[in-house]
Amino acid sequence: MKKVIIGLIFALIAVLAITLSASAAPLNPKPAKTGPFEGTFKGIVYGDKGTSAPLSLVLNHRGNQVEGNVFLGEGLFLDGGMCGAGYVPAGSQFATGKTSAKNPDHLSAQSNFNVSGINVKLNLDGQISDDGDELESKAKIDLPWLCGRDPVISGMLFKTA
């Protein structure tokens, strides 16, 4: 009988400890503050041979983390040197990036994708204006060294929402 009572006491202590530790957590944790890259940005980006295409970014910026979707329209031509040249099809891509504490108005993001069996890395750098309404962007497509060149896309985007 003593073993049963001692077992029940230990079980009760365990239940109370779990309940008290769970109730110690805040009911409404403070959400992370949004950063300057939060929102929707739209504009035009420029590629090779004077071509351009519409681009929009829908971004979430919490702390130093930035993530979102990139939507590219039709019309952008890129020259990949020995790896070929052509028009980039319209489409969307998910990307993640970070801002630094030293320069919170600068964004660095990366995205990886496959083009005709070649792994390609897109490195995006963005600088937002002081008022947060303009985003100057530059993307370098990192192709394998044998291609001979890495195409660069640049443009200015404006906050719409």
C-alpha positions in Angstrom: 0.0 0.0 0.0 2.9 2.4 0.8 4.4 1.7 -2.7 1.1 2.7 -4.3 0.8 5.9 -2.3 4.4 6.9 -3.0 3.8 6.1 -6.7 0.7 8.3 -6.7 2.6 11.1 -5.0 5.4 11.0 -7.6 2.8 10.9 -10.4 1.1 14.0 -8.9 4.4 15.8 -8.5 5.2 15.0 -12.2 1.8 16.3 -13.4 2.1 19.5 -11.4 5.6 20.1 -12.6 4.6 19.7 -16.2 1.5 21.9 -15.7 3.4 24.6 -14.0 6.2 24.7 -16.5 3.7 24.9 -19.4 1.8 27.7 -17.8 5.0 29.6 -17.3 5.3 30.2 -21.0 3.8 33.6 -22.2 0.3 33.3 -23.6 1.0 36.0 -26.3 4.6 36.0 -27.3 5.8 39.3 -28.7 5.9 39.1 -32.5 9.2 40.0 -34.2 9.4 43.5 -35.5 9.0 43.9 -39.2 12.0 45.3 -41.1 12.3 47.7 -44.1 12.1 44.9 -46.7 8.6 43.9 -45.6 6.0 44.3 -48.3 5.5 44.1 -52.1 7.9 45.7 -54.5 7.4 46.0 -58.3 9.5 47.3 -61.1 11.6 46.5 -64.1 14.8 44.6 -64.3 17.3 44.7 -67.2 19.3 41.9 -68.8 21.6 41.5 -71.8 21.0 43.0 -75.2 18.9 45.9 -73.7 16.1 43.5 -72.7 13.9 44.0 -69.7 11.1 42.3 -67.8 8.7 43.1 -65.0 9.6 41.9 -61.6 7.8 41.8 -58.3 8.9 40.7 -54.9 6.5 39.8 -52.0 8.7 39.7 -48.9 8.4 39.1 -45.2 11.1 40.7 -43.0 11.3 39.6 -39.4 14.5 40.4 -37.3 17.3 39.8 -39.8 15.5 37.1 -41.8 13.9 38.0 -45.2 12.0 35.5 -47.3 9.5 35.6 -50.0 8.6 35.0 -53.6 10.1 36.5 -56.7 7.8 36.8 -59.8 9.5 37.5 -63.1 7.6 38.4 -66.3 8.5 37.8 -69.9 11.1 39.6 -72.0 14.5 39.1 -70.2 17.4 37.8 -72.3 20.5 36.5 -70.7 23.8 35.5 -72.2 25.6 32.7 -70.4 28.7 32.7 -72.6 29.7 29.1 -73.7 26.7 27.7 -71.8 24.2 29.4 -74.1 21.9 32.4 -74.3 18.2 32.8 -74.3 15.1 34.4 -73.0 14.3 33.6 -69.4 10.8 32.1 -69.0 8.3 33.9 -66.8 7.8 32.3 -63.5 8.3 32.5 -59.7 10.9 31.3 -57.3 11.2 31.3 -53.5 14.2 33.0 -52.0 15.6 33.6 -48.5 18.1 36.2 -47.3 19.4 38.2 -44.4 20.2 41.7 -43.4 23.1 42.5 -41.1 23.0 44.4 -37.9 25.7 46.7 -39.3 23.8 47.5 -42.4 20.0 46.7 -42.0 19.1 48.4 -45.2 21.1 46.0 -47.3 19.8 42.5 -48.3 21.7 39.5 -49.4 19.7 36.5 -50.7 20.4 33.3 -52.6 18.3 30.9 -54.6 19.4 27.7 -56.4 17.7 26.2 -59.4 18.5 23.9 -62.3 18.6 24.9 -65.9 19.0 22.1 -68.5 20.8 20.0 -66.1 23.2 22.7 -64.9 23.0 23.8 -61.3 22.7 27.6 -61.1 23.0 29.9 -58.1 21.3 33.3 -58.1 23.0 35.9 -55.7 20.8 38.9 -55.0 21.9 42.1 -53.4 19.4 44.8 -52.6 19.7 48.3 -51.1 16.6 49.9 -49.8 16.2 53.7 -49.7 16.0 55.7 -46.5 12.2 56.1 -46.8 11.8 52.4 -47.6 9.9 53.0 -50.9 12.7 52.1 -53.4 14.7 49.0 -53.7 17.8 49.0 -55.9 18.5 45.4 -56.9 21.3 43.5 -58.6 21.3 39.8 -59.2 24.3 37.8 -60.4 23.7 34.4 -61.9 26.7 32.2 -60.8 27.3 29.8 -63.7 30.0 27.1 -63.8 33.4 28.6 -64.7 33.5 26.9 -68.1 30.6 29.1 -69.3 33.0 32.1 -69.3 30.6 34.7 -67.9 28.1 35.3 -65.2 25.0 37.3 -66.4 23.9 40.2 -64.2 20.4 41.5 -63.8 19.7 44.9 -62.3 16.8 47.1 -61.7 14.8 49.5 -59.5 11.7 48.3 -57.6 9.1 50.4 -55.9 7.1 49.5 -52.8 3.4 49.1 -53.6 2.1 47.5 -50.4 
